[in-house]
């Protein structure tokens, strides 16, 4: 398995890649990152340690049009994953469009913090760059060159985080569950036994073992991490959603069947400030038997390694092989304990709600997001005052 094991190899790969980017790869200036330390408050004669609350609520949905940006600003959401700029065929992202997105956000005081690379969770048949996770050369090499250009565009735009997926399956669900006690809200549901009954065929990838999945991941990251390091960009991998048993429809996912073991294996692939996670806590919880308690050690382990670059936060009822996605206040995860855990590892990024329940109303998505924004913001404010 290929891995970046020393600085000489990273420099060699970086030199090759920079040459390939050509004259457009102009290096800009980045501000320094200042480490924060614990503050202290004196109560009476006792000194009590108070950990600062550094995280912010954010969003990943809706784009950079005026209507969505005004919606975010009204709800006090000033940190944003802007999706992606326009793509120029055979080249990569359109820098001018990317700069326009940043300018649009700035008009409302919103910080454009992240983009999504076109390695998504829509499934290998629909993804715009399928050959990377199919392990198909030389086609994947051209796709990787475009991703290298996208890293440069993010750098020129001031975007510091690029989210991506290394999956072959789509997001897996088996149906929806109505909850009459919450106004007939609809919860997306996954049940492994029901999935087996559906007897769906393998994907176009055929059978792929977990070691083959990791070989394809390292082939990709061996070529992306040097560029990301050069431009001070963080590459944030999303947890495969959901973790599933070995060989489901021919695929063993990189974080399956033991989600914590998978996270550790992925985290240790590279010792690099550019290598980490878009840590979707809902997806992590889906692979646990007791999400409420088992998720906290995972946050602590990844957070102490400073590999949490983004947080997606949603709640579920259930866990491994059988769950449904619910509202922040009626699932098995304790959001307050999660926010405390993130605070305690000095997480300073954005916490984004996702996969909120739906209902029969044209504004269903916006209503679910608004509820989640307020819920998370209130916890951040309340717990930020704790000693």
DOGU-921541 format. One line per field, with one value per residue (C-alpha): residue number from 1; residue in one letter; x negated, y, z. Coordinates in nm, 2 decimals. Example, Ala and Ser with C-alpha at 12.3 -4.5 7.8 and 13.67 -1.06 7.14 Angstrom:
DOGU-921541
pos	1_2
code	A_S
east	-1.23_-1.37
north	-0.45_-0.11
up	0.78_0.71
END
This chain:
DOGU-921541
pos	1_2_3_4_5_6_7_8_9_10_11_12_13_14_15_16_17_18_19_20_21_22_23_24_25_26_27_28_29_30_31_32_33_34_35_36_37_38_39_40_41_42_43_44_45_46_47_48_49_50_51_52_53_54_55_56_57_58_59_60_61_62_63_64_65_66_67_68_69_70_71_72_73_74_75_76_77_78_79_80_81_82_83_84_85_86_87_88_89_90_91_92_93_94_95_96_97_98_99_100_101_102_103_104_105_106_107_108_109_110_111_112_113_114_115_116_117_118_119_120_121_122_123_124_125_126_127_128_129_130_131_132_133_134_135_136_137_138_139_140_141_142_143_144_145_146_147_148_149_150_151_152_153_154_155_156_157_158_159_160_161_162_163_164_165_166_167_168_169_170_171_172_173_174_175_176_177_178_179_180_181_182_183_184_185_186_187_188_189_190_191_192_193_194_195_196_197_198_199_200_201_202_203_204_205_206_207_208_209_210_211_212_213_214_215_216_217_218_219_220_221_222_223_224_225_226_227_228_229_230_231_232_233_234_235_236_237_238_239_240_241_242_243_244_245_246_247_248_249_250_251_252_253_254_255_256_257_258_259_260_261_262_263_264_265_266_267_268_269_270_271_272_273_274_275_276_277_278_279_280_281_282_283_284_285_286_287_288_289_290_291_292_293_294_295_296_297_298_299_300_301_302_303_304_305_306_307_308_309_310_311_312_313_314_315_316_317_318_319_320_321_322_323_324_325_326_327_328_329_330_331_332_333_334_335_336_337_338_339_340_341_342_343_344_345_346_347_348_349_350_351_352_353_354_355_356_357_358_359_360_361_362_363_364_365_366_367_368_369_370_371_372_373_374_375_376_377_378_379_380_381_382_383_384_385_386_387
code	X_X_X_X_X_X_X_X_X_X_X_X_X_X_X_X_X_X_X_X_X_X_X_X_X_X_X_X_X_X_X_X_X_X_X_X_X_X_X_X_X_X_X_X_X_X_X_X_X_X_X_X_X_X_X_X_X_X_X_X_X_X_X_X_X_X_X_X_X_X_X_X_X_X_X_X_X_X_X_X_X_X_X_X_X_X_X_X_X_X_X_X_X_X_X_X_X_X_X_X_X_X_X_X_X_X_X_X_X_X_X_X_X_X_X_X_X_X_X_X_X_X_X_X_X_X_X_X_X_X_X_X_X_X_X_X_X_X_X_X_X_X_X_X_X_X_X_X_X_X_X_X_X_X_X_X_X_X_X_X_X_X_X_X_X_X_X_X_X_X_X_X_X_X_X_X_X_X_X_X_X_X_X_X_X_X_X_X_X_X_X_X_X_X_X_X_X_X_X_X_X_X_X_X_X_X_X_X_X_X_X_X_X_X_X_X_X_X_X_X_X_X_X_X_X_X_X_X_X_X_X_X_X_X_X_X_X_X_X_X_X_X_X_X_X_X_X_X_X_X_X_X_X_X_X_X_X_X_X_X_X_X_X_X_X_X_X_X_X_X_X_X_X_X_X_X_X_X_X_X_X_X_X_X_X_X_X_X_X_X_X_X_X_X_X_X_X_X_X_X_X_X_X_X_X_X_X_X_X_X_X_X_X_X_X_X_X_X_X_X_X_X_X_X_X_X_X_X_X_X_X_X_X_X_X_X_X_X_X_X_X_X_X_X_X_X_X_X_X_X_X_X_X_X_X_X_X_X_X_X_X_X_X_X_X_X_X_X_X_X_X_X_X_X_X_X_X_X_X_X_X_X_X_X_X_X_X
east	0.00_-0.13_-0.16_-0.35_-0.61_-0.86_-0.91_-1.14_-0.87_-0.62_-0.86_-0.93_-0.56_-0.49_-0.76_-0.61_-0.26_-0.35_-0.52_-0.20_0.01_-0.18_-0.20_0.15_0.04_-0.05_-0.12_0.07_0.02_0.19_0.24_0.08_0.29_0.29_0.32_0.57_0.52_0.74_0.86_0.91_1.18_1.13_1.43_1.38_1.03_1.04_0.91_1.14_1.03_1.27_1.22_1.31_1.59_1.43_1.68_1.95_2.28_2.26_2.44_2.37_2.69_2.86_2.58_2.45_2.76_2.91_3.21_3.01_2.75_3.02_3.18_2.85_2.78_3.14_3.07_2.73_2.53_2.22_1.99_2.06_1.97_2.05_2.08_1.85_1.77_1.86_1.65_1.45_1.44_1.10_0.95_1.12_1.30_1.36_1.16_1.37_1.69_1.52_1.42_1.78_1.91_1.68_1.78_2.15_2.10_1.90_2.19_2.38_2.08_2.07_1.73_1.69_1.50_1.53_1.61_1.70_1.47_1.66_1.60_1.95_2.19_2.42_2.27_2.02_2.27_2.35_2.03_1.85_1.51_1.58_1.24_1.06_1.27_1.29_0.91_0.90_0.58_0.49_0.84_0.81_0.48_0.65_0.93_0.67_0.50_0.83_0.86_0.51_0.63_0.94_0.71_0.53_0.86_0.97_0.64_0.68_1.03_0.94_1.13_0.94_1.13_1.22_1.47_1.48_1.60_1.42_1.72_1.86_2.21_2.47_2.60_2.79_3.15_3.44_3.74_3.91_4.08_4.37_4.38_4.74_4.62_4.41_4.66_4.62_4.25_4.08_3.76_3.52_3.46_3.20_3.27_3.01_3.25_3.48_3.19_3.10_3.46_3.45_3.17_3.01_2.72_2.36_2.26_2.05_1.74_1.81_1.65_1.41_1.23_1.15_0.78_0.86_1.06_0.76_0.53_0.74_0.77_0.39_0.34_0.55_0.41_0.05_0.11_0.34_0.18_-0.14_0.06_0.29_-0.01_-0.16_0.15_0.25_0.57_0.74_0.88_1.18_1.31_1.67_1.76_1.92_2.30_2.38_2.12_2.24_2.14_1.85_1.92_2.27_2.35_1.99_1.83_1.66_1.65_1.34_1.51_1.69_1.78_1.60_1.65_1.40_1.13_1.19_1.16_0.83_0.69_0.78_0.65_0.31_0.25_0.07_-0.09_0.01_0.20_0.40_0.53_0.84_1.22_1.54_1.66_2.03_2.14_2.47_2.29_2.05_2.35_2.50_2.22_2.24_2.44_2.48_2.43_2.49_2.19_1.96_1.95_1.78_1.44_1.43_1.47_1.19_0.95_0.99_1.01_0.69_0.51_0.64_0.80_1.16_1.19_1.57_1.86_2.19_2.44_2.77_2.95_3.06_3.27_3.11_2.76_2.57_2.79_3.11_3.17_3.38_3.27_3.47_3.47_3.19_3.40_3.56_3.28_3.02_2.74_2.70_2.61_2.51_2.25_2.13_2.08_1.89_1.67_1.59_1.52_1.29_1.07_1.06_1.25_1.27_1.45_1.81_2.10_2.34_2.68_2.77_3.04_3.31_3.65_3.90_4.28_4.56_4.48_4.29_4.07_4.00_3.62_3.58_3.79_3.59_3.26_3.39_3.48_3.14_2.95_3.13_3.08_2.71_2.65_2.83_2.61_2.29_2.39_2.51_2.22_1.97_2.04_1.97_1.66
north	0.00_0.34_0.60_0.92_0.82_1.10_1.46_1.39_1.19_1.47_1.73_1.52_1.47_1.84_1.95_1.72_1.84_2.21_2.18_2.02_2.31_2.55_2.93_2.97_2.83_3.16_3.13_3.37_3.48_3.31_3.45_3.27_3.03_3.14_2.86_2.93_2.83_2.78_3.09_3.11_3.27_3.34_3.25_3.36_3.23_2.93_2.94_2.75_2.64_2.75_2.60_2.85_2.77_2.81_2.64_2.81_2.70_2.67_2.55_2.34_2.39_2.64_2.79_3.15_3.32_3.62_3.44_3.17_3.41_3.63_3.33_3.23_3.58_3.60_3.29_3.40_3.16_3.33_3.03_2.84_2.55_2.69_2.37_2.42_2.68_2.61_2.34_2.40_2.07_1.92_2.19_2.21_2.49_2.84_3.08_3.38_3.21_3.11_3.46_3.58_3.33_3.47_3.83_3.73_3.58_3.88_4.12_3.95_3.90_3.53_3.35_3.11_2.84_2.52_2.37_2.01_1.83_1.64_1.31_1.28_1.03_1.01_0.67_0.55_0.54_0.91_1.06_1.30_1.15_0.77_0.64_0.73_0.49_0.24_0.23_0.28_0.41_0.62_0.78_0.85_1.04_1.30_1.33_1.38_1.65_1.84_1.80_1.94_2.25_2.28_2.29_2.58_2.76_2.71_2.86_3.17_3.22_3.19_2.87_2.66_2.33_2.09_1.81_1.49_1.13_0.81_0.59_0.36_0.31_0.58_0.69_0.38_0.39_0.15_0.38_0.64_0.63_0.86_1.01_1.12_1.25_1.51_1.64_1.34_1.41_1.17_1.01_0.85_0.49_0.21_-0.15_-0.40_-0.70_-0.50_-0.41_-0.78_-0.86_-0.60_-0.81_-0.53_-0.62_-0.51_-0.17_-0.14_-0.16_-0.53_-0.68_-0.46_-0.55_-0.31_-0.33_-0.25_0.05_0.17_0.12_0.35_0.61_0.62_0.65_0.96_1.11_1.05_1.30_1.54_1.59_1.75_2.01_2.07_2.11_2.36_2.58_2.53_2.35_2.09_1.78_1.66_1.31_1.23_0.91_0.65_0.66_0.42_0.17_-0.17_-0.54_-0.67_-0.72_-0.56_-0.55_-0.64_-0.35_-0.33_0.03_0.19_0.24_-0.09_-0.30_-0.14_0.23_0.34_0.10_0.23_0.59_0.51_0.33_0.62_0.88_0.71_0.70_1.03_1.25_1.58_1.89_1.85_1.50_1.47_1.44_1.60_1.42_1.34_1.24_1.10_0.87_0.76_0.69_0.47_0.23_0.21_-0.03_0.24_0.57_0.79_0.67_0.52_0.84_1.05_0.86_0.89_1.27_1.28_1.05_1.24_1.58_1.53_1.44_1.77_1.59_1.72_1.98_1.99_1.86_1.74_1.70_1.50_1.28_0.92_0.66_0.32_0.23_-0.04_-0.19_-0.03_0.34_0.64_1.01_1.23_1.58_1.71_1.67_1.33_1.09_0.88_1.13_1.39_1.71_1.88_1.61_1.63_2.01_1.97_1.71_1.93_2.22_2.01_1.92_2.28_2.23_2.57_2.49_2.49_2.26_2.20_2.04_1.80_1.54_1.71_1.53_1.63_1.69_1.78_2.15_2.33_2.50_2.17_2.18_2.54_2.48_2.17_2.36_2.66_2.44_2.28_2.61_2.75_2.43_2.41_2.79_2.78_2.49_2.66_2.98_2.80_2.56_2.84_3.00_2.69_2.65
up	0.00_-0.10_0.18_0.23_0.49_0.48_0.38_0.09_-0.09_-0.03_-0.17_-0.47_-0.55_-0.48_-0.73_-1.00_-0.94_-0.92_-1.26_-1.40_-1.27_-1.49_-1.48_-1.33_-1.00_-0.83_-0.46_-0.24_0.11_0.40_0.75_1.03_1.25_1.61_1.87_2.14_2.50_2.79_2.98_3.35_3.56_3.92_4.14_4.50_4.59_4.35_3.99_3.76_3.42_3.14_2.79_2.52_2.28_1.93_1.70_1.49_1.34_0.96_0.65_0.35_0.15_-0.08_-0.28_-0.29_-0.44_-0.27_-0.14_0.04_0.18_0.32_0.48_0.64_0.77_0.92_1.12_1.24_1.02_0.90_0.80_0.48_0.27_-0.07_-0.27_-0.57_-0.84_-1.21_-1.38_-1.69_-1.89_-1.88_-1.66_-1.33_-1.14_-1.29_-1.07_-1.17_-1.06_-0.74_-0.66_-0.73_-0.48_-0.22_-0.30_-0.28_0.07_0.19_0.12_0.40_0.64_0.56_0.54_0.25_0.45_0.24_-0.10_-0.21_-0.45_-0.71_-0.52_-0.37_-0.22_-0.52_-0.62_-0.87_-1.16_-1.12_-0.99_-1.23_-1.15_-1.13_-1.23_-0.91_-0.69_-0.98_-0.97_-1.35_-1.50_-1.69_-1.67_-1.30_-1.35_-1.56_-1.30_-1.02_-1.23_-1.23_-0.85_-0.81_-1.01_-0.78_-0.48_-0.64_-0.71_-0.35_-0.23_-0.46_-0.33_0.04_0.09_0.34_0.35_0.07_0.15_-0.04_-0.04_-0.12_-0.16_-0.43_-0.30_-0.28_0.06_0.16_0.28_0.26_0.30_0.52_0.86_0.95_1.30_1.39_1.72_1.53_1.28_1.05_1.00_0.76_0.88_0.63_0.74_0.69_0.78_0.66_0.66_0.44_0.21_0.17_0.08_-0.20_-0.36_-0.56_-0.78_-0.74_-0.87_-1.19_-0.96_-0.91_-0.59_-0.41_-0.09_0.18_0.10_-0.26_-0.15_0.06_-0.23_-0.44_-0.16_-0.12_-0.49_-0.48_-0.17_-0.26_-0.54_-0.36_-0.02_-0.15_-0.34_-0.04_0.19_-0.05_-0.05_0.31_0.23_0.45_0.27_0.48_0.40_0.48_0.66_0.43_0.50_0.65_0.76_0.65_0.68_0.48_0.11_0.09_-0.28_-0.35_-0.16_0.18_0.28_0.42_0.76_0.78_0.96_1.27_1.22_1.49_1.36_1.01_1.13_1.30_0.99_0.76_1.00_1.03_0.65_0.65_0.91_0.75_0.85_0.53_0.61_0.82_0.83_0.74_1.05_1.00_1.34_1.21_0.98_1.26_1.49_1.22_1.27_1.65_1.87_2.14_1.97_2.27_2.46_2.19_1.98_2.25_2.26_1.88_1.89_2.16_1.96_1.63_1.79_1.99_1.66_1.52_1.23_1.26_0.98_0.96_1.15_1.00_1.29_1.27_1.51_1.47_1.65_1.65_1.53_1.34_1.06_1.18_1.22_1.12_1.09_1.33_1.48_1.70_2.02_1.97_1.88_2.07_2.04_2.32_2.13_2.45_2.53_2.17_2.18_2.51_2.36_2.06_2.29_2.50_2.20_2.10_1.77_1.60_1.28_1.17_1.29_1.01_1.03_0.76_0.67_0.87_0.86_0.59_0.59_0.36_0.31_0.03_0.29_0.46_0.41_0.52_0.83_0.93_0.88_1.08_1.37_1.37_1.34_1.65_1.84_1.78_1.83_2.16_2.28_2.17_2.35_2.67_2.70_2.61_2.94_3.14_3.36
END
